[in-house]
Amino acid sequence: MRLSLLHLRGIGGQLAALVVASILAIHLIIATVFLVYRPHQSEPPGDRGHAHLASAIQLLGAAPASERQRLAADIARAFPQLGIESVASGNAPVAGEADGRALHDVSRRLSNAYRIIALDRDGDMQRIGIMLPDGAMFSARLRADRKGPPFLGGPWMMTLLFAVISMTLLGLWAARALTAPLSAFAKAAESFSLDGTASPLPERGPEEIRSAAKALNRMRERITGLIDDRTKVLAAISHDLRTPITRMRLRSEFIEDGALRSRMLGDLDQMRAMLESVLSFLRNDSKLEVMTLVDIATTLQVVADQFADMGHKIVYDGPPHVAIMGRPDDLHRAITNLVENAVRFGGEVAIRLKTSPQTIVIDVEDDGPGISDLRKQIVLEPFMRGDEARNMDESAGFGLGLSIARAIVDAHSGTLRLNDREPHGLIVRVELPAGGPAPS
C-alpha cells in the first residue's frame, strides 16, 4: 500500500490515475444513457402504431377470407386511428412502392409475403395499401415520416458530446494542476536575485517537482551565502588596503623627485579607483533601491549638464518630462557610465529619449571609432574593454562601466544593446518598459 501511494505522488502515477479516471467516467456516462434511453428495445414508445398496424395485418392475413370483413370492422372499432378498410384490387390507386422510414418500419415487421405500396397523402397522414399473401388488399392510415431527432439532439450524439466536453475539461484541469508547479519552478528560476526579496519556491505538486523545488531553494541559499561571503571578504580587503594606501600617499609627499612623486600618487589613485569600482560592481545586485516614480527625462538632462560643465560637447534631445517607475540612483549611475564611456572615445555625444505606450528608448550616441561586431558582446562582460591592449591607464577605465549599466538595466526588466552609428561611432540603446520593471 505504501509503495502504491508513492507511485501516485509522482507525475507518472498521476497521469495513469487520470487516464483510468477518464475511462471510468466515459463508461459511466455511456451506461447511464443506455439505461435511460434503452436503445436495445425493438419497440420505441413513439413507434407503437407501427406495431399495432403490423399485428392487425398479420391477423387479417391469417384469418379465412369469409371472416376478414367482420374482423376488419372489429379492428377499425378497436383502433380507429389506423383506418383499416378493404380495397378492391382493381380499384387501388397505386402511387408507388413503399418508401420512407415509417413504411420501412412496417415492412420490417411483416414477412416478405406482404407487399406495401403508397396510395395517397393528405397533410401529415399517408394512406398505404397492404397486399395480403392471397392477393387481398387492405388500406390503412399511417402518420407521415416524422423528422428524426436533430443531429445534436440524439441520445448517442449528446452522450458523445458530453463525454468529449467532460474529458476535455478534466484534461485541462489535470494538465494545469500538473504543469502549474513547473511554471512556478521556471518563474522562480527566472526571478532569482541576490537581494533576498524573492520568496522561496513553494514545495508542492508531484514528488519530482517537490524534490526539484527543494533542491532549487537550497541552491539559492548556497549561492546567496557564497556571494555574501565574497562581498564581505572583498569589503574587508578594501577597508584594510585603504590604510596602507593612505600611508603611502603621505610618504609619497616627502619624495623630492617631482616626477617620481607624481607617478607614485597616480598609481595609488588608480589602486583606490580600482577597489571602489570592483566593490561597486559586486554590491550592485545585493543592494537595490526602493522603486519610486522617476522623471527619466530630467535625469538625462542632469547627466548631460554635468558632463557639459566638465567641458565635453554633449546635447540632450527629447521631451522635457517623462515619468517611469524605477530606482533613481541606479538609473543615474547607469546613464553616467554610458555617457562617460561615450565622451572617453568620442568628441561629440548626444543623448536621445523616445517614448511609446510600451517602451522608453534611450540612445547614447558618440562619434568615436565604435566597436567591432565581434567585440560588442565581449565588452558587456565585467573587466572587458573595447581596446585589445589591456593597459592599466585609469583614463581607459577598468571595463566595468558597461557591465554595471547592463546589470542596472536588467534589474529594471529592460535591454541594453550596442549598435553602429553612421558614418562612424557607437549607439548604446537602452529600452525600458513604460510601466516600470516587472515584479520579481
N, C-alpha and C positions, 0 to 999 in steps of 0.2 A: 504493500500500500504506500509506503514512504517513497519507494522508487517511482511509482506512478505519479505521485504528486510532484516530484522533482522534474519529471518529464513535462508535465503540464505547465510548469513555470517557464520553460524555455519557449523560444519562438516556434520551433518545430512542433512541439506539443500543442501550443495554442492554435496553430494553423490546422493541425489534424483535428482538434476538437471543433474548430469552426466548420470544417468540411463535414464531419459527422453530424453536427447540429443542423447544417443546411439540408443534408439528405433526409434526416428525420422530419424536419419541418415540411419539406416538399411532400413526402409520403403522407404525413398527417393531413395536409391540405387536400390532396387528391382523394384520400379515403373519406374525408368529411363530405366533399362534394359528391362522391359516388353514393354515399349513404343517403344524402338529401335528395338527389335527382333520380336515383335508381335507373341509370341508363341501360341496365341489363334487362329491364322489363320489356316484353314484346308488345305490350298494350298500354301506351301512354294514356293518361286521362283524356287528353284532347282528341284522341282517335277512337273513342268507343263507338261512335256512329258507324265507322267503317266495319268494326267487328260485328255490330248488330246486323248491318246490311248483308255481310258475307254469310252469317248464320242463317238469316231468313232465306237467302237464295239457295243455300245448300239444303235447307228444309224443303223448299219448293221442288228442287231437283230430285230429291229422294221420294217425294210423295207421288202417288198414282195420278195420272192425267185427269181422272174424274174428280179428284179431290182438290186440285190445285186452285180452282176459283174460290171455293169456300175457304181454303187455307190462306189464300192471298188476302181475302176480305178480313179474316181474323188478324193477320199480321198488320194490315193497314189500320185497324182499330187500335191494336196494341202499340204500334209505332207509327203514328200519323206523320212524323217528321220525315220518314223515309219515302212516303208517297209511292208505294209499290202498286203497280197496275199491270194488267195483262195487255200485251201489244200483239196485234196480228202481224205475222211475219212479213206479209206483203205490204203492210202499211207503215213499216218502220222507217222514218226519215233519217237515214244514216248520214251522220256528219263526218265521220272519220273514226279511225281506230282510237282506242283509249290512250290518252296522253295526260301527263300531269302527275304530280305526286300523289294526290288523292286517289286517282284511278289506278295507279300502280299499287297503292297500298291495298285497295280492294282486290285487285287481281292477284296480289301475292297471297291473300288469304284463301283464294279459291284454287281449285285444281286446273290443269290445262284443258279439261273438258268444257269449261265455261269460257265464253267469249264476251268481252266487254267492249262496247262501242259507244262513242259520244253522239248524242242526239241533238240537243239544242241547249242554249244557255240563256238564262234570264237573270241579269244582275249578278249577284254573288252565288246564285243557285244554278247548278248544272244538272240536266236530265241525261241519264245514261240508260242504255239498253243492255240487258244481260241475257245472252242466249244460253238456255239450258242444254245439257248433253243430248236430249232428244229433239232439239230444234225449237222448242217453245221459247218465247221471249217475254220478259217482263221488264218494265221500266221502273226507275227509281230516281228520287231526287238526292243530289249529293252537293254539299257545300263546295263551292269552287276552291281551288287551292289557296290556302292562306299563305301569306308571305312568311317565310321562315323567319326565325329569330335573327336579328341583325348579327353581323359577323362578330361584333364585340359583345353581343348580349348572350351568346350561347354559354351554357354552363362550362363546357370544356375550355372555351376561349377565355372566359372570365377567370377560370381556375389557373390557366397558364399565365395570364397577365398578373394575377395576384401573386403567384409564385415568383415570377420574374421580378416584380417590384419589391416583394419582401426580401428575396435573396440579394437584390441589388442594394437595398438599404442596409441589410445586415452586413453585406460585404464592405460597404463604405464605412460603416461604423467600426467594424473589426479592423479594417485597414488603417483607419485613423487612430484607433486605440493602440495598434501595434507600432505605427510609424511616428506617433507623437513623441515618444521618448527619443527616437532617433533625431527628430527635428530639434528637440531641446538640446540634445547632445551636440549637434552641429552648431547651433546658435551659441552655446556656451563656449565651444572651441573658438568660434569667430570673435566673440566679445572678450576673449581672455586679455586681461591687462594686469599691470603690476601695481595699480593704485589701490587695490583692495576694495573697490566699490562693487565689483561683480559678485553676486551671491553664488554659493556653491550649487552645482548641478544636482537637481533632485534625483535621488536614487530610487526610481520606480520603474515599472514596466517588467518585461520578461527578465529572466535570470541573466541572460547575456548582456542586456542593456544595463542592468543594475551593476554588474561587475565592471563594465566599461566606465560607467559614471563614477563609481567608487575609485577606480584607477585614475581617471581624469582629475578628480578632486585632490587625490594625493599628489599627483604630478604638479598641479597648480601650486599646492602648498610648498612642495620642494623647490620649484622654480622661484617662487616669490622669496623663499628663505635664502636661496643662493644669491639672488640679485641684491637683497637687502644686506647680506653679509659682504658682498663685493663692494657695494657702495660705502658701507661703514669702514671697510679696510682702506679704500681709496681716500675717503674723507679724513681718516686718521693720518694717512701718509701725507696728504696735502697740509694738514694742520702742523704736522711735525716738520715738514720741509720749509714752512714759512719762516720759522725762527732762524734756521741757518741761512736762508736766503737773505733775511733782513740783516744778519750779522755780516754776511759777505758784502752787502751793499755798503754798510758802514765802513768796513775795512777798505773797500774799493775807493772810498773818498780820499784815503791817505796815499793813494798811488800817485807819484809825482808825474809819471808819464801820462800826458793828457789823452793820447790816442789809445794807450792800453786801458786807461781808466774808462774811456767811453765804450770800448769793446766789451769790457767786463760788465759794465752796467747794462749794456744791451743784451748780453747773454742771460743775465739774471732776470731782466724784464721778460725775456722770451720764456724762461722757465716758469715764471709766475703766470704768464698768459696761457701757457700750455696746461698747467694744472687747473686753472679756472675753466678752460674750455672743456677739458675732459670731464670734470665734475659736473659742469652744467649739462653736458650731453647725457651722462649717466643718471642724473636726477630728473631728467625731463619726463620719463614715463612713470616715475614713482610718486611725484607730487604734482597734481593737477589743480588748476584753479577752479573756482565755482563758476558755473555757467551763468552768464548775465547778458543783457542787451548791449550790443557793441555797435557804435557808428563806425563801420569799417572805412567809409569814405574819409572821415576825419582822421582816422589812424593813418591812412595812406598820405594824406596831406601833411600831417605832423612829421612823418618819416622823411618826406620829400623836403620839407623846410629845414630839418636838422642837417641833412647832407648838403643842402644848398648853402647853409650858413658856414659849412666847412670848406666852401669853395668849389664844390662839384656842380657840373651842369646837369640838372635834373628837373623834370617837369611832371606835373600830375594832370591827367586827362580823364575826367569822369564826373558824375553827378556830385553835388556838394554834400549830400547826406544819404546814406544807405545803412539801415539798421539790420543786424542779424544777431542770432544767439551764438555766443562764443566766449572765449576766455581772453580778456583784453590784453594782459601782459604777454601771453603766449603768441597771440596774433601780431602784436607789435614787434616782438622778438623775431618771429619768422620773416616778416616783411623787411625788417632791418638787416637780417642776414642776407636776404636775396639782393637787396639794394647794395649792401656792402660788397658783395661778390661782383655785382654789375659795375660799380664805379672803379673797382680794382682793375678790371680788364678793359673797360670801355671809356671813351671820352665823354659821351652824352648818354643819359639814361632817361627813360620815360616810364612812368607808372600809369597804366590804363585800367579803368574799372568799368565793367559792363554788367548789366543786371538783366535777369529774365525771371519769370514767375517761379522757375525751378532752381536755378543756379545763380551764383555770384562768381564772375570770372575776373581774376586779377592777373594782368600781364606786366612783367618787369622786363623791359627791353633795353638792350645795350648795343653799341656799335663796335664791340670788340672783335677778336678773332673767332669767337664761337667755340663750339666743342664738336668734335667728330662724332658721327653716329655710333662708332664702336665704343666710345667712352662716355656716352650720355648716361647709360645705366650705371657705369662704374663709379662716376663722380658722386652719385647719390649715396654711396656706401660710406660709412664712417672712415675717416683718415685717408680718403682717396681724393686727390686733387686733379684739376684739369691739366696741369703741366706734368709731363712724364718725369722730369728731373725733380726728385724729392729733396730739394734744398731746404734747409731749416731757416729760411728767411721769414720773419714774422709777418712781413708785409704780404707774403703769399698765403698766409693762413695755415691752419693745421688740417684742413679737409673735413671740418665738422659743420660748417655753415649750412650747406645744402642738406646734410643729414638731419640736423636739428629742425630745419624748416619743414622737411618732408614728414618727420615724426609729429610735428605740431599739426600739420595739415591732415595727416591720417587720423589724429585724435579728434579732429573736427569732422570726420566722415567725408573728407574731400580728397582730391587727387592733385599731384604735382607732376608736371611734365616739362621736358626741355625740348624746345622747337627751334628750328633755324630761322633766322631773320634775313630778309633780303635787303641789300645785296650781301651783307655780312653782319655778323653779330649773333646774339642769342636772345630767345624769348623764354622766360620761365613763366609758365602758365599755371595758376592755382585756381581750381574750381571748388567752390564750397556750396553746400546745399543752402537754399534761401531760407529754409525753416530752421536751420541750425543742425548740429550733429545728431545722429540717431542715438537713442538711449542704449546704454550697454545692457 
